[in-house]
Amino acid sequence: MTAGTASANSKNGGPQALIELRRVVKTFRNAAGEFTVLKGIDASFREAEFVSIVGRSGSGKSTLLNMMTGIDHPSSGEVRVGDAVLHRMNEGQMSVWRGRSLGIVFQFFQLLPMLTLLENVMLPMDFAEVIPPAEREERAAALLKWVGLAGLEHKYPAAVSGGQQQSAAVARALANDPPILVADEPTGNLDSRTAERVLEIFEEQVARGKTVIMVTHDNALARRAQRVLIISDGELISEWISRALPDLPHDVLLQMSRTAQTRRLAAGEALGPLPPGGLLVVAGGQIEVVSEGRWGRQVTAERLEPGAWFSGEDARVLGRRLAGLRAAEDAELLWLESLPDAPELRETLSGESRRRAQRFQEAGRQR
């Protein structure tokens, strides 16, 4: 089975992950000793999903991408794409698999300078032999036209702009119609107009059922994806924590991810009091924030959807107006007993507490 056929049902009845990393560790060794770049990464990516991987320079994001493409192998752990376990392949098997399953867009284009743009796009077809020989030139020309390079097919890379070279690199990545498209800082050297077109192409590919994984340092570009993974110091930050508090520094989010505990509530189950310095983040289901209404009647003042949060500071500010928290349906929470001592976090929590208190007050007047 190729990477594009891994849509068997999982245990919970949903689509199985197309790409799965389990406890992936990558350690480099040199004369100075050992340096661990990836520290037990667990991640999965589904078919027809657009995912961005964000992180500062040196955080491990490009190394993570290399694990998924088979360019490098983990020191320990497992990388599975479809039915293929990458680190168990020899170089010949890897080359064939990569040519048929992946399209890779590099930051610095990696076009062969002695070949025309048309020949560069045809090259993966010649290696993988997925497209019949008689169709390759026509397909390459059609792809170049689609990325806006009609009329430049016979130009050499040095004769066109950087943006045009990157557009050609995108066309080359799509040459064999692979199920997975991987891009490492694909817009880093482009003007805004060309970068926008590259993003549109990625979104079009996702709409056609392909999986797109993009590494970028640009948070605005990253948010164009359906999911954003943040890597910091070789570890993935909890997606729910980063979604709930996207503007916090990565090191603060990482500290929170390390201490978060998962809790599950059945529908209607009440949640005990939060510690004064604690926080909960909704990861599934829905939580009701219940207030004391008139004549002692309890009223739902707010519903917390996945990605929303409630803090011990909220409970302190609301005081007796807060009757409690309960699950409106089966719910999953990330529960933090204590939080890092970070000014940005304190400011965020206090600001939201003031806004929540104002909402409670307005809702109370309406009731």
Sine and cosine of phi, psi and omega as CSV:
sin_phi,cos_phi,sin_psi,cos_psi,sin_omega,cos_omega
0.00,0.00,0.69,-0.72,0.05,-1.00
-1.00,0.08,0.09,-1.00,0.00,-1.00
-0.88,0.48,-0.47,0.88,-0.07,-1.00
-0.98,0.18,-0.04,1.00,-0.06,-1.00
-0.91,-0.40,0.30,0.95,-0.06,-1.00
-1.00,-0.01,0.83,0.56,-0.03,-1.00
-0.93,-0.37,0.40,0.92,0.06,-1.00
-0.90,0.44,0.41,-0.91,-0.03,-1.00
-0.95,0.32,0.63,-0.78,0.10,-1.00
-1.00,0.07,-0.01,-1.00,-0.06,-1.00
-0.88,0.47,-0.52,0.86,-0.05,-1.00
-1.00,-0.03,0.16,0.99,0.08,-1.00
1.00,0.01,-0.12,0.99,0.00,-1.00
-1.00,-0.05,0.02,-1.00,0.00,-1.00
-0.93,0.37,0.65,-0.76,0.03,-1.00
-0.94,0.34,0.50,-0.87,0.05,-1.00
-0.88,0.48,0.69,-0.72,0.05,-1.00
-0.97,0.23,-0.67,0.75,0.03,-1.00
-0.85,-0.53,0.74,-0.68,-0.02,-1.00
-0.66,-0.75,0.78,-0.63,0.09,-1.00
-0.92,-0.40,0.76,-0.65,-0.04,-1.00
-0.82,-0.58,0.90,-0.43,0.10,-1.00
0.77,0.64,0.70,0.71,-0.08,-1.00
-0.98,0.21,0.82,-0.57,0.07,-1.00
-0.85,-0.52,0.70,-0.72,0.09,-1.00
-0.77,-0.64,0.87,-0.49,0.01,-1.00
-0.87,-0.50,0.77,-0.64,0.08,-1.00
-0.98,-0.20,0.62,-0.79,0.02,-1.00
-0.86,-0.51,0.72,-0.70,0.09,-1.00
-0.57,-0.82,-0.17,-0.99,-0.07,-1.00
-0.89,0.46,-0.44,0.90,-0.02,-1.00
-0.99,0.12,-0.17,0.99,0.00,-1.00
0.81,-0.58,-0.48,-0.88,-0.05,-1.00
-0.96,-0.30,0.56,-0.83,0.06,-1.00
-0.65,-0.76,0.88,-0.48,-0.03,-1.00
-1.00,-0.02,0.88,-0.48,-0.06,-1.00
-1.00,-0.06,-0.64,0.77,0.04,-1.00
-0.89,-0.45,0.73,-0.68,-0.18,-0.98
-0.83,-0.55,0.96,0.28,0.08,-1.00
0.97,0.26,0.80,0.60,-0.05,-1.00
-0.98,0.22,0.77,-0.63,0.19,-0.98
-0.88,-0.48,0.83,-0.56,0.00,-1.00
-0.36,-0.93,0.42,-0.91,0.06,-1.00
-0.59,-0.80,0.44,-0.90,-0.03,-1.00
-0.67,-0.74,0.72,-0.70,-0.07,-1.00
-0.99,-0.17,0.23,-0.97,0.10,-1.00
-0.89,0.45,0.53,-0.85,0.06,-1.00
0.84,0.54,0.65,0.76,-0.01,-1.00
-0.83,-0.56,0.65,-0.76,0.05,-1.00
-0.94,-0.33,0.91,-0.42,-0.07,-1.00
-0.82,-0.57,0.72,-0.69,0.12,-0.99
-0.97,-0.23,0.60,-0.80,0.12,-0.99
-0.90,-0.44,0.87,-0.50,-0.10,-0.99
-0.89,-0.45,0.58,-0.82,0.09,-1.00
0.03,-1.00,0.42,-0.91,0.03,-1.00
-0.94,0.34,0.24,-0.97,0.05,-1.00
-0.84,0.55,0.76,-0.65,-0.01,-1.00
1.00,0.06,0.03,1.00,-0.04,-1.00
-0.97,0.24,-0.33,0.94,0.00,-1.00
0.93,-0.37,0.10,1.00,-0.11,-0.99
-0.92,0.39,-0.66,0.75,0.01,-1.00
-0.94,0.33,-0.58,0.82,0.08,-1.00
-0.89,0.45,-0.65,0.76,0.05,-1.00
-0.87,0.49,-0.68,0.73,0.03,-1.00
-0.89,0.46,-0.63,0.77,0.01,-1.00
-0.90,0.44,-0.50,0.86,0.07,-1.00
-0.91,0.42,-0.65,0.76,-0.08,-1.00
-0.97,0.24,-0.37,0.93,-0.01,-1.00
-0.99,-0.17,-0.09,1.00,-0.03,-1.00
0.97,0.24,0.12,0.99,0.06,-1.00
-0.91,0.42,-0.53,0.85,0.08,-1.00
-0.70,-0.71,0.26,-0.96,-0.04,-1.00
-0.88,-0.48,0.53,-0.85,0.03,-1.00
-0.94,0.34,0.49,-0.87,0.14,-0.99
-0.95,0.33,-0.54,0.84,0.13,-0.99
-0.42,-0.91,0.27,-0.96,-0.06,-1.00
0.99,-0.13,-0.08,-1.00,-0.11,-0.99
-0.68,-0.74,0.63,-0.78,0.11,-0.99
-0.83,-0.55,0.88,-0.48,0.01,-1.00
-0.87,-0.50,0.73,-0.68,0.10,-1.00
-0.81,-0.59,0.93,-0.38,-0.15,-0.99
0.88,0.47,-0.80,-0.60,0.05,-1.00
-0.99,-0.10,0.04,1.00,-0.07,-1.00
-1.00,-0.05,0.81,-0.59,0.14,-0.99
-0.99,-0.17,0.95,-0.32,-0.29,-0.96
-0.89,0.46,-0.68,0.73,-0.11,-0.99
-0.96,0.29,-0.08,1.00,0.06,-1.00
-1.00,-0.07,-0.06,1.00,-0.01,-1.00
-1.00,0.05,0.54,-0.84,0.19,-0.98
-0.99,0.10,0.08,-1.00,-0.11,-0.99
-0.89,0.45,-0.61,0.79,0.01,-1.00
-0.90,0.43,-0.72,0.69,0.03,-1.00
-0.89,0.45,-0.64,0.77,0.00,-1.00
-0.89,0.45,-0.67,0.75,-0.02,-1.00
-0.89,0.46,-0.69,0.72,0.01,-1.00
-0.91,0.41,-0.72,0.70,-0.01,-1.00
-0.88,0.48,-0.71,0.70,-0.05,-1.00
-0.90,0.44,-0.65,0.76,-0.02,-1.00
-0.89,0.45,-0.52,0.85,-0.06,-1.00
-1.00,-0.08,-0.42,0.91,-0.16,-0.99
-0.96,-0.29,-0.38,0.93,-0.14,-0.99
-0.82,-0.57,0.59,-0.81,0.29,-0.96
-0.88,-0.47,0.80,-0.59,-0.10,-1.00
-0.89,-0.45,0.78,-0.62,0.06,-1.00
-0.92,-0.38,0.89,-0.45,-0.02,-1.00
-1.00,-0.05,0.38,-0.92,0.00,-1.00
-0.90,0.44,-0.62,0.79,-0.08,-1.00
-0.96,-0.29,0.55,0.84,0.23,-0.97
0.95,0.32,-0.81,0.59,0.00,-1.00
0.85,0.52,0.56,0.83,0.13,-0.99
-0.98,0.20,0.57,-0.82,0.05,-1.00
-0.98,0.22,0.85,-0.52,-0.15,-0.99
-0.93,0.37,-0.37,0.93,-0.04,-1.00
-1.00,0.03,-0.01,1.00,0.03,-1.00
-0.93,-0.37,0.54,-0.84,0.09,-1.00
-0.94,0.35,0.18,-0.98,0.04,-1.00
-0.86,0.51,-0.66,0.75,0.02,-1.00
-0.87,0.49,-0.71,0.71,-0.02,-1.00
-0.92,0.38,-0.58,0.82,0.06,-1.00
-0.89,0.46,-0.64,0.77,0.00,-1.00
-0.95,0.30,-0.54,0.84,0.01,-1.00
-0.96,0.28,-0.41,0.91,-0.13,-0.99
-0.83,0.55,-0.74,0.68,0.03,-1.00
-0.88,0.48,-0.51,0.86,0.04,-1.00
-0.92,0.40,-0.62,0.78,0.00,-1.00
-0.92,0.39,-0.59,0.81,-0.01,-1.00
-0.96,0.28,-0.72,0.69,-0.13,-0.99
-0.99,0.13,-0.45,0.89,0.01,-1.00
0.84,0.55,0.61,0.79,0.09,-1.00
-1.00,0.04,-0.63,0.78,0.00,-1.00
-1.00,-0.03,0.76,-0.65,0.03,-1.00
-0.83,0.56,0.62,-0.79,-0.05,-1.00
-0.80,0.60,-0.62,0.79,-0.05,-1.00
-0.93,0.37,-0.30,0.95,-0.07,-1.00
-0.98,-0.20,-0.13,0.99,-0.20,-0.98
-0.93,0.37,-0.71,0.70,-0.05,-1.00
-0.91,0.41,-0.66,0.75,0.02,-1.00
-0.90,0.43,-0.65,0.76,0.01,-1.00
-0.92,0.40,-0.68,0.73,0.00,-1.00
-0.88,0.48,-0.68,0.74,0.02,-1.00
-0.90,0.43,-0.63,0.78,0.01,-1.00
-0.92,0.40,-0.64,0.77,0.02,-1.00
-0.91,0.40,-0.66,0.75,0.03,-1.00
-0.90,0.44,-0.63,0.78,0.06,-1.00
-0.90,0.44,-0.65,0.76,-0.05,-1.00
-0.90,0.44,-0.56,0.83,0.01,-1.00
-1.00,-0.02,0.18,0.98,0.12,-0.99
1.00,-0.01,0.39,0.92,-0.05,-1.00
-0.90,-0.44,0.42,0.91,0.06,-1.00
-0.86,0.52,0.72,-0.70,-0.02,-1.00
1.00,-0.04,-0.16,0.99,-0.01,-1.00
-0.94,-0.35,0.21,0.98,-0.11,-0.99
-0.83,0.56,-0.59,0.80,-0.12,-0.99
-0.98,-0.18,0.20,0.98,0.11,-0.99
-0.99,0.16,0.50,-0.87,0.11,-0.99
-1.00,0.02,0.42,-0.91,-0.06,-1.00
-0.78,0.62,-0.63,0.78,-0.04,-1.00
-0.92,0.40,-0.29,0.96,-0.07,-1.00
-1.00,-0.05,0.00,1.00,0.00,-1.00
-0.83,-0.56,0.21,-0.98,-0.05,-1.00
-0.96,0.27,0.20,-0.98,0.05,-1.00
-0.88,0.48,-0.65,0.76,0.04,-1.00
-0.89,0.46,-0.63,0.78,0.03,-1.00
-0.93,0.35,-0.58,0.82,0.07,-1.00
-0.90,0.44,-0.66,0.75,0.02,-1.00
-0.92,0.39,-0.60,0.80,0.07,-1.00
-0.89,0.47,-0.64,0.77,0.07,-1.00
-0.91,0.42,-0.60,0.80,0.03,-1.00
-0.91,0.43,-0.59,0.81,0.07,-1.00
-0.91,0.41,-0.68,0.73,0.05,-1.00
-0.87,0.50,-0.67,0.74,0.02,-1.00
-0.89,0.46,-0.64,0.77,0.00,-1.00
-0.89,0.45,-0.45,0.89,-0.02,-1.00
-1.00,-0.06,0.06,1.00,-0.16,-0.99
-0.82,0.57,-0.72,0.70,-0.07,-1.00
-0.99,-0.11,0.25,0.97,-0.01,-1.00
0.79,0.61,0.81,0.59,-0.09,-1.00
-0.96,0.28,0.44,-0.90,0.02,-1.00
-0.96,0.27,-0.29,0.96,-0.07,-1.00
-0.79,-0.62,0.74,-0.68,0.06,-1.00
-0.87,-0.49,0.82,-0.57,-0.04,-1.00
-0.87,-0.49,0.74,-0.68,-0.07,-1.00
-0.72,-0.69,0.80,-0.61,-0.01,-1.00
-0.96,-0.29,0.96,-0.27,-0.03,-1.00
0.75,0.66,0.81,0.58,-0.14,-0.99
-0.94,0.35,-0.30,0.95,-0.04,-1.00
-0.92,-0.38,0.15,0.99,-0.11,-0.99
-0.88,0.47,-0.46,0.89,-0.04,-1.00
-0.90,-0.43,0.39,0.92,-0.11,-0.99
-0.92,-0.40,0.43,-0.90,0.16,-0.99
-0.96,0.28,0.27,-0.96,-0.14,-0.99
-0.88,0.47,-0.59,0.81,-0.02,-1.00
-0.92,0.38,-0.71,0.71,0.01,-1.00
-0.93,0.37,-0.63,0.78,0.04,-1.00
-0.87,0.49,-0.66,0.76,0.03,-1.00
-0.88,0.47,-0.66,0.75,0.00,-1.00
-0.91,0.41,-0.63,0.77,0.04,-1.00
-0.88,0.48,-0.69,0.72,0.04,-1.00
-0.89,0.46,-0.64,0.77,0.03,-1.00
-0.89,0.46,-0.64,0.77,0.03,-1.00
-0.88,0.47,-0.69,0.73,0.03,-1.00
-0.87,0.49,-0.70,0.72,0.00,-1.00
-0.90,0.43,-0.59,0.81,0.06,-1.00
-0.90,0.43,-0.62,0.79,0.02,-1.00
-0.92,0.40,-0.63,0.78,0.05,-1.00
-0.90,0.44,-0.66,0.76,0.03,-1.00
-0.88,0.47,-0.43,0.90,0.04,-1.00
-1.00,0.04,0.05,1.00,0.08,-1.00
0.98,-0.19,0.10,0.99,-0.01,-1.00
-1.00,0.02,0.39,-0.92,0.09,-1.00
-0.99,-0.14,0.77,-0.64,0.00,-1.00
-0.86,-0.51,0.80,-0.60,0.04,-1.00
-0.85,-0.53,0.85,-0.52,-0.09,-1.00
-0.83,-0.56,0.82,-0.57,0.14,-0.99
-1.00,-0.01,0.75,-0.66,0.01,-1.00
-0.45,-0.89,0.42,-0.91,0.13,-0.99
-0.99,-0.16,-0.07,1.00,-0.10,-1.00
-1.00,-0.07,0.94,-0.34,-0.05,-1.00
-0.89,0.45,-0.57,0.82,0.00,-1.00
-0.91,0.43,-0.68,0.73,0.06,-1.00
-0.91,0.41,-0.66,0.75,-0.03,-1.00
-0.85,0.53,-0.59,0.81,-0.06,-1.00
-0.95,0.31,-0.15,0.99,0.11,-0.99
-0.94,0.33,-0.35,0.94,-0.02,-1.00
-0.98,0.19,0.26,-0.97,0.03,-1.00
-0.96,0.27,-0.53,0.85,0.04,-1.00
-0.71,-0.71,0.52,-0.85,0.06,-1.00
-0.83,-0.56,0.85,-0.53,0.11,-0.99
-0.97,-0.22,0.74,-0.67,0.05,-1.00
-0.94,-0.34,0.79,-0.61,0.07,-1.00
-0.93,-0.37,0.72,-0.70,-0.02,-1.00
-0.64,-0.77,0.81,-0.59,0.03,-1.00
0.79,0.61,0.63,0.77,0.07,-1.00
0.98,0.20,0.13,0.99,0.00,-1.00
-0.82,-0.57,0.56,-0.83,0.07,-1.00
-1.00,0.10,0.74,-0.67,0.09,-1.00
-0.98,0.18,0.60,-0.80,0.05,-1.00
-0.79,0.61,0.78,-0.63,0.00,-1.00
-0.88,0.48,-0.59,0.81,-0.06,-1.00
-0.95,0.30,-0.60,0.80,0.03,-1.00
-0.93,0.36,-0.67,0.74,0.01,-1.00
-0.94,0.35,-0.51,0.86,0.06,-1.00
-0.95,0.32,-0.61,0.79,-0.02,-1.00
-0.94,0.33,-0.61,0.79,-0.11,-0.99
-0.76,-0.65,0.90,0.43,-0.18,-0.98
-0.93,0.37,-0.32,0.95,-0.10,-0.99
-1.00,-0.08,0.00,1.00,0.01,-1.00
-0.98,0.20,0.47,-0.88,0.06,-1.00
-0.86,0.51,0.52,-0.86,-0.06,-1.00
-0.87,0.49,-0.59,0.81,-0.03,-1.00
-0.92,0.39,-0.53,0.85,0.05,-1.00
-0.94,0.34,-0.70,0.71,0.04,-1.00
-0.87,0.49,-0.61,0.79,0.01,-1.00
-0.91,0.41,-0.69,0.73,0.05,-1.00
-0.86,0.51,-0.65,0.76,0.01,-1.00
-0.92,0.39,-0.65,0.76,0.01,-1.00
-0.89,0.46,-0.61,0.79,-0.04,-1.00
-0.92,0.40,-0.51,0.86,-0.09,-1.00
-0.98,-0.18,-0.15,0.99,-0.06,-1.00
-0.93,0.38,0.66,-0.75,0.07,-1.00
-0.90,-0.44,0.60,-0.80,0.00,-1.00
-1.00,0.05,0.73,-0.68,0.08,-1.00
-0.77,-0.64,0.58,-0.81,0.02,-1.00
-0.85,-0.53,0.65,-0.76,0.00,-1.00
-0.83,-0.56,0.63,-0.78,0.13,-0.99
-0.99,0.14,0.39,-0.92,0.01,-1.00
-0.81,0.59,0.77,-0.64,0.01,-1.00
1.00,0.04,-0.17,0.98,-0.04,-1.00
-0.96,0.28,0.70,-0.71,0.01,-1.00
-0.99,0.10,0.52,-0.86,0.01,-1.00
-0.98,-0.22,0.75,-0.66,0.00,-1.00
-0.90,0.44,0.16,-0.99,-0.06,-1.00
-0.91,0.43,0.61,-0.79,0.09,-1.00
-0.98,0.22,0.61,-0.79,0.14,-0.99
-0.87,0.48,0.47,-0.88,-0.03,-1.00
-0.80,0.59,-0.56,0.83,0.00,-1.00
-0.97,-0.25,0.39,0.92,-0.09,-1.00
-0.99,-0.16,0.02,-1.00,-0.03,-1.00
-0.39,-0.92,0.59,-0.81,0.19,-0.98
-0.84,-0.54,0.59,-0.81,0.07,-1.00
-0.84,-0.54,0.77,-0.64,0.00,-1.00
-0.98,0.20,0.83,-0.56,0.01,-1.00
-0.94,-0.33,-0.15,0.99,0.03,-1.00
-0.12,-0.99,0.51,-0.86,-0.02,-1.00
0.98,0.21,-0.51,-0.86,-0.09,-1.00
-0.48,-0.87,0.67,-0.74,0.01,-1.00
-0.91,-0.41,0.72,-0.69,0.06,-1.00
-0.99,-0.10,0.75,-0.67,0.15,-0.99
-1.00,-0.09,0.90,-0.43,-0.16,-0.99
-0.97,-0.24,0.74,-0.68,0.02,-1.00
-0.90,-0.43,0.29,-0.96,0.08,-1.00
-0.99,0.10,0.91,-0.42,0.04,-1.00
-1.00,0.01,-0.26,-0.97,0.00,-1.00
-0.92,0.40,0.54,-0.84,0.03,-1.00
0.82,0.57,0.51,0.86,0.08,-1.00
0.97,0.23,0.12,0.99,-0.01,-1.00
-0.98,0.21,0.68,-0.73,0.01,-1.00
-1.00,0.05,0.71,-0.70,-0.09,-1.00
-0.74,-0.67,0.64,-0.76,0.08,-1.00
-0.97,0.26,0.91,-0.40,-0.03,-1.00
-1.00,-0.01,-0.42,0.91,-0.09,-1.00
-0.32,-0.95,0.55,-0.83,0.09,-1.00
-0.90,-0.43,0.78,-0.62,-0.02,-1.00
-0.99,-0.16,0.90,-0.43,0.02,-1.00
-1.00,0.02,0.20,-0.98,0.06,-1.00
-0.80,0.60,0.74,-0.67,-0.05,-1.00
0.99,-0.14,-0.21,0.98,0.06,-1.00
-1.00,0.05,0.27,-0.96,-0.03,-1.00
-0.58,-0.81,0.28,-0.96,0.02,-1.00
-0.57,-0.82,0.69,-0.72,-0.13,-0.99
-0.88,-0.47,0.26,-0.97,0.13,-0.99
-0.88,0.47,-0.51,0.86,0.07,-1.00
-0.91,0.42,-0.62,0.79,0.09,-1.00
-0.85,0.53,-0.73,0.68,-0.03,-1.00
-0.88,0.47,-0.63,0.77,-0.01,-1.00
-0.91,0.41,-0.71,0.71,-0.04,-1.00
-0.93,0.37,-0.62,0.78,-0.04,-1.00
-0.96,0.29,-0.52,0.86,0.06,-1.00
0.85,0.52,-0.75,-0.66,-0.08,-1.00
-0.95,0.31,-0.22,0.98,0.06,-1.00
-0.93,0.37,-0.37,0.93,-0.01,-1.00
-1.00,0.01,0.89,-0.45,0.05,-1.00
-1.00,0.07,-0.41,0.91,0.01,-1.00
0.52,-0.85,-0.06,-1.00,0.03,-1.00
-0.82,-0.57,0.60,-0.80,0.03,-1.00
-0.50,-0.87,0.36,-0.93,-0.01,-1.00
-0.99,0.14,0.83,-0.55,0.08,-1.00
-0.96,0.27,-0.41,0.91,0.05,-1.00
-0.43,-0.90,0.10,-1.00,0.05,-1.00
-0.78,0.62,0.77,-0.64,-0.14,-0.99
-0.70,-0.71,0.42,-0.91,0.09,-1.00
-0.82,-0.57,0.72,-0.69,-0.05,-1.00
-0.81,-0.58,0.46,-0.89,0.29,-0.96
-0.97,-0.22,0.83,-0.55,-0.17,-0.99
-0.90,-0.43,0.84,-0.55,0.02,-1.00
-0.89,-0.46,0.88,-0.47,-0.01,-1.00
-0.95,0.33,-0.54,0.84,0.00,-1.00
-0.58,-0.81,0.31,-0.95,-0.10,-0.99
-0.81,-0.58,0.42,-0.91,0.07,-1.00
-0.88,0.48,0.51,-0.86,0.05,-1.00
-1.00,0.07,0.99,0.13,-0.06,-1.00
-0.81,-0.58,0.78,-0.63,-0.02,-1.00
-0.84,0.55,-0.64,0.77,-0.03,-1.00
-0.90,0.45,-0.63,0.78,0.01,-1.00
-0.93,0.37,-0.70,0.71,0.02,-1.00
-0.86,0.51,-0.68,0.74,0.00,-1.00
-0.90,0.44,-0.67,0.74,0.01,-1.00
-0.90,0.44,-0.71,0.71,-0.02,-1.00
-0.91,0.42,-0.71,0.71,-0.03,-1.00
-0.92,0.40,-0.61,0.79,0.02,-1.00
-0.90,0.44,-0.69,0.72,0.01,-1.00
-0.93,0.37,-0.58,0.81,0.02,-1.00
-0.88,0.47,-0.66,0.76,0.04,-1.00
-0.90,0.44,-0.68,0.73,0.01,-1.00
-0.92,0.40,-0.63,0.78,0.00,-1.00
-0.92,0.40,-0.64,0.77,0.03,-1.00
-0.89,0.46,-0.62,0.79,0.03,-1.00
-0.91,0.41,-0.65,0.76,0.02,-1.00
-0.90,0.44,-0.65,0.76,0.04,-1.00
-0.88,0.48,-0.67,0.74,-0.03,-1.00
-0.91,0.42,-0.69,0.72,0.02,-1.00
-0.91,0.42,-0.65,0.76,0.01,-1.00
-0.91,0.41,-0.59,0.81,0.03,-1.00
-0.90,0.44,-0.63,0.78,0.03,-1.00
-0.90,0.43,-0.61,0.79,-0.02,-1.00
-0.94,0.35,-0.58,0.82,0.01,-1.00
-0.96,0.28,0.00,0.00,0.00,0.00
